[in-house]
């Protein structure tokens, strides 16, 4: 999912994505961290959405909307494939 020049790391209890080429970073909220973890472990998108909806007790359409905004931001930065 993440391009090779983007690394996920923790800094003072906050998970961030760091672009090692441009020295830019993006702080992640808990939902984004959970999404990336699910996808990196091979979960299909629908399962990831359902898992997060259950975990945060919100409608699946809200999770889908939030994750879409997050993924679009990463795409604009060129950080995901």
C-alpha positions in Angstrom: 0.0 0.0 0.0 2.6 2.6 1.0 5.3 3.4 -1.5 8.8 2.4 -0.5 9.9 6.0 0.4 7.1 6.3 2.9 7.6 4.8 6.3 5.2 4.4 9.2 6.7 5.2 12.6 5.7 6.2 16.2 6.9 9.4 17.7 5.9 10.3 21.2 2.9 8.0 21.1 1.6 9.3 17.7 1.8 7.2 14.6 3.1 9.2 11.6 3.9 8.5 7.9 7.2 10.0 6.9 8.2 10.7 3.3 11.9 10.0 3.4 12.5 11.8 0.0 10.7 15.1 0.8 11.0 15.1 4.6 7.3 15.5 5.0 5.1 13.8 7.5 1.5 13.1 8.1 0.1 12.3 11.6 -2.4 9.5 11.7 -5.5 9.2 13.9 -6.5 5.9 15.4 -8.8 5.0 12.6 -6.1 5.5 10.0 -3.6 3.5 12.0 -6.1 0.6 12.3 -6.9 0.8 8.5 -3.3 0.6 7.5 -2.7 -2.3 9.9 -5.7 -4.3 8.6 -4.7 -3.7 4.9 -1.0 -4.5 5.5 -2.0 -7.8 7.1 -4.0 -8.8 4.0 -7.6 -7.9 5.0 -9.9 -7.2 2.1 -11.3 -3.6 2.0 -14.8 -4.6 2.8 -13.6 -6.6 5.8 -11.5 -3.7 6.9 -14.4 -1.3 6.7 -16.7 -3.7 8.6 -14.0 -4.3 11.3 -13.6 -0.6 11.9 -17.3 0.1 11.9 -17.7 -2.5 14.6 -14.7 -1.3 16.5 -15.8 2.3 16.6 -19.5 1.6 16.7 -20.3 3.9 13.7 -22.1 3.1 10.4 -20.0 1.5 7.8 -20.7 4.4 5.3 -19.1 6.8 7.8 -15.9 4.7 8.0 -15.9 4.5 4.2 -16.2 8.2 3.8 -13.5 8.9 6.4 -11.1 6.4 4.9 -11.7 7.7 1.4 -10.7 11.2 2.5 -7.6 9.8 4.1 -6.6 7.7 1.1 -7.2 10.6 -1.3 -4.9 12.8 0.8 -2.2 10.1 0.6 -2.7 9.7 -3.2 -2.4 13.5 -3.7 1.0 13.3 -1.9 2.0 10.3 -4.0 2.5 8.1 -0.9 0.4 5.1 -1.9 0.2 2.9 -5.0 
